[in-house]
Amino acid sequence: MSPSSVGSRPRLKVRTAFISDVHLGFRGCQAEYLLDFLSRIDAEELVLVGDIVDLWSLRRSVYWPVSHHDVLKAILRIARGGTRVIYVPGNHDEGFRELCGAEVAGIDIRRDFIHEAADGKRYLVLHGDDFDGAVKFSGLLKDVGEWFYDVMLWLGRGVQAVRRRFGFGYWSLATWVKTRVPDARLYIERFERAAAHAAARHGLDGVICGHIHRPGIREVEGIRYCNDGDWVEHCSALVEDERGQLTLLNWAEFADAATAPSAGGSRNAAPEPAPALDTAA
């Protein structure tokens, strides 16, 4: 990856960018951070790994602010600009799976596909809800977990508003809680193994997915497991450079640092490249 600049706005050049779990139409979506990412990234290929539009949330109540509409316009603009855009619908936007195999507005829609990185390694790319059956938890526990997650996101918005007022950077309450719940950690471990097994069955080197809102890059039983995270809790993206190296970016930290006052009292015109996420389990 290499930063460049157009005017005063830094750019980040990558071979491929993977994003998922944006959840447009859901109040927890961090659309402003995503708009900043899309405006600053120069990618040969942009892969949307599911749950871009949250049809589940829109069925409950209509929530569609201008920023959410702007995200869709930005993606279409990127596709028109010559970047190859591939869309792999997830479970929250599964209605679009009926279009798999078609090209709509310059966007190639797939159920899944194999991505060959610049270093020759081959990755299975899919949203990840395919593995829900392999992660055995009771329906009641799943429903309670989803309710609790929504509550944590709602509380987290209040916490974030207070942190912003006092000059602190982005922080996710939901993520902090999940890392301390044993069942949540067990769920993630089972999901990662199921994803790795799917890639191994296809004779591939790795798997790239989303779904569980837990970004990470690690080796799982000899398979490289990559999860690009989400734009609700983490504001994260997985990017591949010209050598095939995969890196997770924490865009919220980058964007906040870019607009923070410097020691001299002025705002930074050209911040450093986006920091990599801590991908440790």
Secondary structure, DSSP 8 states (H G I E B T S, - for coil): -EEEEETTEEEEEEEEEEE----BTSTT--HHHHHHHHHHEEEEEEEE-S-SB-HHHHHH-----HHHHHHHHHHHHHHHTT-EEEE---STTGGGGGGTT-EETTEEE-S-EEEE-TTS-EEEE--SGGGGGGS---HHHHHHHHHHHHHHHHHHHHHHHHHHHTT-----HHHHHHTT-HHHHHHHHHHHHHHHHHHHHTT-SEEEE-SSS--EEEEETTEEEEE---TTTT-EEEEE-TT--EEEEEHHHHHHHHHSB-TTSSB-SS-----B-----
